[in-house]
Amino acid sequence: MSEKKMSSSRKHHLKSLMLAIAKGLLEEEEREQEEERTRYMAENCPHVSMPRSMQELQELCREINHKIDVIDEERYDLEMKVNKSNKEIDDLKIKVQDLMGKFKKPVLRKVRMSADAMLKALLGSKHTVNLDLRANLKQVKKEVKEEDKELRDVGDWRKNIEDKSGMDGRKKMFEAEA
C-alpha cells in the first residue's frame, strides 16, 4: 500500500519553519563576518596619525611602502599557488577523461592557406616573409643535340604520311623510284 501523504497545510508549515531557521542562520553568519572584518581592520590597519614634520611624513611613507611590498609578495605567492593548483586540476581532468575512454576526437576542418598566410600564422604578424616558391625553383635549360634534331626531322612519320597522301604523294613516289 502507498504511504500516507502529508497534508498541504503541514507542508507549508514545515517549509515556513525551515525558511525561518535558515534566515536566522544567515543573519548570524553575516554578523560574524562583519565582526571578523572589523577585528581584522583593527589589527592590520591602525588609525593613521598625520605627522606634522617632513621627516615623520617620510618615515610614514617608507613604512606604508614596506607594508605594500609585503602584501604584494603574499598576493604573488597566493596567485602562483592558485595557478599551480589549476594546472593540477586540469591535468587530473585529462587523466579522468583518458581513464573513462570516452574522449571524442574533434572533427578538423580543412583550411586553405597560402604559404605566406601559414608563415604569418606560425611566426606571428611581426615576421612578414614573402615566399615566392617559383623563384626558388632551379631553371634547367634543355640543350638539343644536333643528332637528335636530324633524327627527328627524318623520322617524323607525320611528315612522310602527309607527303605520300593524295595524288601528289603517289606521283612523288613514282618519280622517286624512277
Disulfide bonds with the S-S distance in Angstrom:
none
